Amino acid sequence: MQPLNLTLIDSSGEVRVASDVLSKGMAQQHASTIKLVRRYAEALEEFGPVGFEIRKGKALPQGGFAKATELALLNEQQAMLIISLMKNSAPVFEFKVQLVREFYRMRNALQQRDWTLWQQRLELEKRDHGSLVRAQFGSKLMLERKREEPQIAAQRLELDQKMQPLLIS
């Protein structure tokens, strides 16, 4: 089974799926899915703002472009609400299972990435502390500490910048 094309929205770090992916996976017309999103917009907004995007149509051989497509970008709860409104035909049921599995996989991947940043930061602090303790045992070790300090500070700043969005959310 081919993985779904879930999109990671960088600004918030939230995983989203485009409405055309939902439509294709459930063998439905995209226009029907967009109508559902519009009809239940108020309920969807309870789970966060619904993002919309206009995707330019493909280039036509005779020149110009096909009609642009409006897409809704739905978070996990919004996508689950929309697919729960679909009747459970065999393709719809299979897609629902696949979508749940993919959201879970993406969430785990993001948590693993976040945990790795924390582990790197802790290792850096251990290295810094060890260097400080060693520097107390002689002038040569103190010089090594002075050379190492800017590198540690730069790594700390880099990790802190990567972790900052995690601390806000």
Secondary structure as a PSIPRED ss2 file (coil, helix, strand):
# PSIPRED VFORMAT (PSIPRED V4.0)

   1 M C   1.000  0.000  0.000
   2 Q C   1.000  0.000  0.000
   3 P C   1.000  0.000  0.000
   4 L C   1.000  0.000  0.000
   5 N C   1.000  0.000  0.000
   6 L C   1.000  0.000  0.000
   7 T E   0.000  0.000  1.000
   8 L E   0.000  0.000  1.000
   9 I E   0.000  0.000  1.000
  10 D C   1.000  0.000  0.000
  11 S C   1.000  0.000  0.000
  12 S C   1.000  0.000  0.000
  13 G C   1.000  0.000  0.000
  14 E E   0.000  0.000  1.000
  15 V E   0.000  0.000  1.000
  16 R E   0.000  0.000  1.000
  17 V E   0.000  0.000  1.000
  18 A E   0.000  0.000  1.000
  19 S H   0.000  1.000  0.000
  20 D H   0.000  1.000  0.000
  21 V H   0.000  1.000  0.000
  22 L H   0.000  1.000  0.000
  23 S H   0.000  1.000  0.000
  24 K H   0.000  1.000  0.000
  25 G H   0.000  1.000  0.000
  26 M C   1.000  0.000  0.000
  27 A C   1.000  0.000  0.000
  28 Q C   1.000  0.000  0.000
  29 Q C   1.000  0.000  0.000
  30 H H   0.000  1.000  0.000
  31 A H   0.000  1.000  0.000
  32 S H   0.000  1.000  0.000
  33 T H   0.000  1.000  0.000
  34 I H   0.000  1.000  0.000
  35 K H   0.000  1.000  0.000
  36 L H   0.000  1.000  0.000
  37 V H   0.000  1.000  0.000
  38 R H   0.000  1.000  0.000
  39 R H   0.000  1.000  0.000
  40 Y C   1.000  0.000  0.000
  41 A H   0.000  1.000  0.000
  42 E H   0.000  1.000  0.000
  43 A H   0.000  1.000  0.000
  44 L H   0.000  1.000  0.000
  45 E H   0.000  1.000  0.000
  46 E C   1.000  0.000  0.000
  47 F C   1.000  0.000  0.000
  48 G C   1.000  0.000  0.000
  49 P C   1.000  0.000  0.000
  50 V C   1.000  0.000  0.000
  51 G E   0.000  0.000  1.000
  52 F E   0.000  0.000  1.000
  53 E E   0.000  0.000  1.000
  54 I E   0.000  0.000  1.000
  55 R E   0.000  0.000  1.000
  56 K C   1.000  0.000  0.000
  57 G C   1.000  0.000  0.000
  58 K C   1.000  0.000  0.000
  59 A E   0.000  0.000  1.000
  60 L C   1.000  0.000  0.000
  61 P C   1.000  0.000  0.000
  62 Q C   1.000  0.000  0.000
  63 G C   1.000  0.000  0.000
  64 G C   1.000  0.000  0.000
  65 F E   0.000  0.000  1.000
  66 A C   1.000  0.000  0.000
  67 K C   1.000  0.000  0.000
  68 A C   1.000  0.000  0.000
  69 T E   0.000  0.000  1.000
  70 E E   0.000  0.000  1.000
  71 L E   0.000  0.000  1.000
  72 A E   0.000  0.000  1.000
  73 L E   0.000  0.000  1.000
  74 L E   0.000  0.000  1.000
  75 N C   1.000  0.000  0.000
  76 E H   0.000  1.000  0.000
  77 Q H   0.000  1.000  0.000
  78 Q H   0.000  1.000  0.000
  79 A H   0.000  1.000  0.000
  80 M H   0.000  1.000  0.000
  81 L H   0.000  1.000  0.000
  82 I H   0.000  1.000  0.000
  83 I H   0.000  1.000  0.000
  84 S H   0.000  1.000  0.000
  85 L C   1.000  0.000  0.000
  86 M C   1.000  0.000  0.000
  87 K C   1.000  0.000  0.000
  88 N C   1.000  0.000  0.000
  89 S C   1.000  0.000  0.000
  90 A H   0.000  1.000  0.000
  91 P H   0.000  1.000  0.000
  92 V H   0.000  1.000  0.000
  93 F H   0.000  1.000  0.000
  94 E H   0.000  1.000  0.000
  95 F H   0.000  1.000  0.000
  96 K H   0.000  1.000  0.000
  97 V H   0.000  1.000  0.000
  98 Q H   0.000  1.000  0.000
  99 L H   0.000  1.000  0.000
 100 V H   0.000  1.000  0.000
 101 R H   0.000  1.000  0.000
 102 E H   0.000  1.000  0.000
 103 F H   0.000  1.000  0.000
 104 Y H   0.000  1.000  0.000
 105 R H   0.000  1.000  0.000
 106 M H   0.000  1.000  0.000
 107 R H   0.000  1.000  0.000
 108 N H   0.000  1.000  0.000
 109 A H   0.000  1.000  0.000
 110 L H   0.000  1.000  0.000
 111 Q H   0.000  1.000  0.000
 112 Q H   0.000  1.000  0.000
 113 R H   0.000  1.000  0.000
 114 D H   0.000  1.000  0.000
 115 W H   0.000  1.000  0.000
 116 T H   0.000  1.000  0.000
 117 L H   0.000  1.000  0.000
 118 W H   0.000  1.000  0.000
 119 Q H   0.000  1.000  0.000
 120 Q H   0.000  1.000  0.000
 121 R H   0.000  1.000  0.000
 122 L H   0.000  1.000  0.000
 123 E H   0.000  1.000  0.000
 124 L H   0.000  1.000  0.000
 125 E H   0.000  1.000  0.000
 126 K H   0.000  1.000  0.000
 127 R H   0.000  1.000  0.000
 128 D H   0.000  1.000  0.000
 129 H H   0.000  1.000  0.000
 130 G H   0.000  1.000  0.000
 131 S H   0.000  1.000  0.000
 132 L H   0.000  1.000  0.000
 133 V H   0.000  1.000  0.000
 134 R H   0.000  1.000  0.000
 135 A H   0.000  1.000  0.000
 136 Q C   1.000  0.000  0.000
 137 F C   1.000  0.000  0.000
 138 G C   1.000  0.000  0.000
 139 S H   0.000  1.000  0.000
 140 K H   0.000  1.000  0.000
 141 L H   0.000  1.000  0.000
 142 M H   0.000  1.000  0.000
 143 L H   0.000  1.000  0.000
 144 E H   0.000  1.000  0.000
 145 R H   0.000  1.000  0.000
 146 K H   0.000  1.000  0.000
 147 R H   0.000  1.000  0.000
 148 E H   0.000  1.000  0.000
 149 E H   0.000  1.000  0.000
 150 P H   0.000  1.000  0.000
 151 Q H   0.000  1.000  0.000
 152 I H   0.000  1.000  0.000
 153 A H   0.000  1.000  0.000
 154 A H   0.000  1.000  0.000
 155 Q H   0.000  1.000  0.000
 156 R H   0.000  1.000  0.000
 157 L H   0.000  1.000  0.000
 158 E H   0.000  1.000  0.000
 159 L H   0.000  1.000  0.000
 160 D H   0.000  1.000  0.000
 161 Q H   0.000  1.000  0.000
 162 K H   0.000  1.000  0.000
 163 M H   0.000  1.000  0.000
 164 Q H   0.000  1.000  0.000
 165 P H   0.000  1.000  0.000
 166 L H   0.000  1.000  0.000
 167 L H   0.000  1.000  0.000
 168 I H   0.000  1.000  0.000
 169 S C   1.000  0.000  0.000
